[in-house]
Amino acid sequence: MKILEYKQHSAQELLNIMKNTTLRGDKNIKPFAQSDVFISEIKMNDVLPTQRFVLWDQLYNIRFLYDYFMNKNIDISKLKGFIEYQTDELCSLYSLTPPIVEIIDNQPLLIDGQHRATFFGRNNISFNAIFINNVPQQYYPYQLPNQNGWKDVQYFDSALPEGFVRKNLRYPDKETKKFMFREYPLPGIIKIAREHTGKTY
C-alpha cells in the first residue's frame, strides 16, 4: 500500500459527523443526535470487544499507518479528529478515525476499531476513542460484548476458518441487524480493507 495524499480533519468535524450518523435501515433516523459524543484517552482493557477475531495482516497494515503518519508528526493513537487519505489501491479513499465506543447499559462496547485497539494495546500505547453515551434503547447496536471479553478473541493470519462466528448478535433476525447497522457519513471507507469469511449469530 502506498499513500498518495492525506488531509487532517478537526475534532469538531468528527463529532458533527458522529452526530449525523444514520441507520442503514432508515436514513432519516440519527441514533446519536441527542447522545453525548466525546473523545477520551483510554487503554485497550478499558473497553469490551464485540468481535471474536483479529487478523495479523490488519495489524501489519495498522503498523504501516502508524509509522507512516508518525513520520509526518501525526500520532494516530492520539487522534482527536480524523485523517482522510488516498492510496494506490482500487478503492483508494479511506478515513482513519479513533476507535468508536458506545456505552450500552453502562458497558463500553467497542463497536468499531478492534484492530486499532489491539495494535495499541499490544504495544502498550494508550489511545483516543470516540465515546457515545445515552444511545436510545430502541437503537442499541446489533453487537453484544464478548462473554469473556478479550479472552474470547482469536488471532488468524488473513482469513477466518469456514463457519467461524465473528460476533454475537443482540437481535436474533438478520433484518434487524442490518437495520441497526451504523452508517457513519465519513468520506471514503472507514474500515481498513480486508477479506474474511465467517458468520454471526
C-alpha positions in Angstrom: 0.0 0.0 0.0 1.2 3.5 -0.9 -0.4 6.6 0.5 -0.7 9.3 -2.3 -2.1 12.1 -0.2 -3.9 12.8 3.1 -5.9 15.5 4.8 -6.5 16.1 8.5 -10.0 16.9 9.8 -10.7 18.6 13.2 -12.3 17.1 16.3 -15.4 19.3 15.7 -15.8 17.9 12.2 -15.6 14.3 13.6 -18.1 15.0 16.3 -20.5 16.6 13.9 -20.2 13.5 11.6 -20.9 11.2 14.5 -24.0 13.2 15.5 -25.2 12.8 11.9 -24.7 9.0 11.8 -27.8 7.2 10.4 -29.1 3.7 10.4 -28.8 1.5 7.3 -32.5 0.6 7.7 -33.7 4.2 7.7 -31.6 7.2 6.6 -34.0 9.5 8.5 -33.0 8.1 11.9 -30.0 9.6 13.6 -29.4 7.4 16.7 -26.8 9.7 18.2 -28.4 13.1 17.5 -29.3 13.6 21.2 -26.4 11.4 22.6 -23.3 12.6 24.4 -20.4 12.3 22.0 -16.9 13.0 23.2 -13.3 11.9 22.8 -11.3 10.4 25.6 -8.0 8.7 26.1 -8.2 5.1 27.2 -6.3 1.7 27.2 -7.3 -1.5 25.4 -8.7 -3.1 28.6 -10.9 -0.2 29.3 -13.4 -1.3 26.6 -15.2 -4.6 25.8 -14.7 -6.1 22.4 -17.7 -7.1 20.3 -15.7 -9.1 17.7 -14.2 -12.5 18.3 -11.2 -12.3 16.0 -8.2 -10.3 15.0 -6.3 -10.7 11.7 -2.5 -10.4 11.8 -2.4 -8.8 8.3 -4.6 -6.0 9.5 -2.2 -5.4 12.5 0.6 -5.1 10.0 -1.4 -2.6 8.0 -2.0 -0.5 11.1 1.7 -0.7 11.9 2.4 0.7 8.4 -0.1 3.6 9.0 1.2 4.3 12.5 4.8 4.5 11.2 3.9 6.5 8.1 1.9 9.2 9.9 4.4 9.3 12.8 7.0 10.3 10.3 4.6 13.1 9.4 4.5 14.1 13.1 0.9 12.7 13.4 0.3 10.2 16.2 -2.7 8.1 15.1 -3.2 6.8 18.6 -3.9 10.4 19.8 -6.3 11.5 17.0 -8.9 14.0 18.1 -10.3 14.4 14.6 -9.7 12.0 11.7 -7.5 11.6 8.7 -8.8 11.3 5.1 -6.2 9.5 3.0 -5.9 8.2 -0.5 -3.9 5.1 -1.6 -2.9 3.5 -4.8 -5.4 0.7 -4.3 -8.6 0.3 -6.4 -10.9 1.5 -3.5 -8.5 4.3 -2.7 -10.2 6.7 -0.3 -10.2 6.0 3.4 -11.0 7.7 6.7 -8.9 6.8 9.8 -10.8 7.7 13.0 -10.2 6.8 16.6 -12.0 3.6 17.6 -15.7 4.0 18.3 -17.2 3.0 21.6 -20.9 3.0 22.5 -21.8 2.9 26.2 -24.6 0.5 26.4 -26.2 -0.5 29.8 -23.1 1.1 31.5 -20.8 -1.1 29.4 -18.2 0.4 27.0 -18.7 -1.6 23.8 -16.0 -1.4 21.1 -18.2 -1.0 18.0 -15.5 -0.1 15.5 -11.7 -0.3 15.7 -10.9 -3.6 17.2 -7.7 -4.0 15.2 -6.6 -0.4 16.1 -7.3 -1.1 19.8 -5.5 -4.4 19.6 -2.4 -2.8 17.9 -2.2 -0.1 20.5 -2.8 -2.5 23.4 -0.1 -4.9 22.2 2.3 -2.1 22.0 1.3 -0.7 25.5 0.0 2.6 23.9 -3.0 4.5 25.3 -5.2 5.9 22.6 -8.1 8.2 22.0 -11.5 6.8 21.3 -14.9 8.3 20.4 -17.4 7.7 23.1 -21.1 7.8 22.5 -23.3 7.8 25.7 -27.1 7.8 26.1 -28.0 5.9 22.9 -31.8 5.4 22.8 -32.6 1.8 23.7 -34.6 1.3 20.5 -31.4 2.0 18.6 -29.0 -0.2 20.5 -26.2 -1.6 18.3 -26.6 -5.1 16.9 -23.4 -6.3 18.6 -23.1 -7.8 22.1 -19.9 -7.8 24.0 -17.8 -11.0 24.0 -18.8 -13.1 27.0 -15.2 -13.3 28.3 -14.0 -10.0 26.9 -10.6 -10.0 25.2 -10.1 -13.7 26.2 -12.6 -14.7 23.5 -10.6 -13.0 20.7 -8.7 -15.4 18.4 -5.9 -14.5 16.1 -5.7 -15.6 12.4 -3.3 -14.7 9.6 -5.5 -13.1 7.0 -8.9 -15.0 6.8 -11.3 -16.8 9.1 -11.9 -20.5 9.2 -15.1 -21.6 7.4 -18.1 -21.2 9.7 -16.3 -19.1 12.3 -18.7 -17.0 14.3 -17.5 -13.4 14.2 -19.8 -11.7 16.6 -22.7 -12.4 19.0 -25.8 -10.6 18.0 -28.3 -8.6 20.1 -31.1 -9.2 17.7 -32.0 -12.8 16.5 -33.1 -11.8 13.0 -30.7 -10.7 10.2 -33.1 -7.9 9.1 -32.9 -6.1 12.4 -29.2 -6.5 12.4 -28.9 -4.9 9.0 -31.4 -2.2 10.0 -29.3 -1.2 13.1 -26.0 -1.0 11.2 -24.4 2.4 11.7 -23.7 4.5 8.6 -21.1 7.0 9.6 -21.1 9.8 7.0 -17.3 9.9 6.6 -15.5 10.4 3.3 -14.2 7.2 1.9 -14.1 3.8 3.7 -13.8 3.7 7.5 -12.7 0.1 7.5 -9.1 -1.0 6.6 -9.8 -3.2 3.6 -9.7 -6.9 4.3 -11.2 -10.1 3.1 -12.5 -12.7 5.5 -15.2 -15.4 5.9 -17.4 -16.1 8.8 -20.9 -15.6 10.1 -22.6 -14.1 13.1 -25.5 -15.3 15.3 
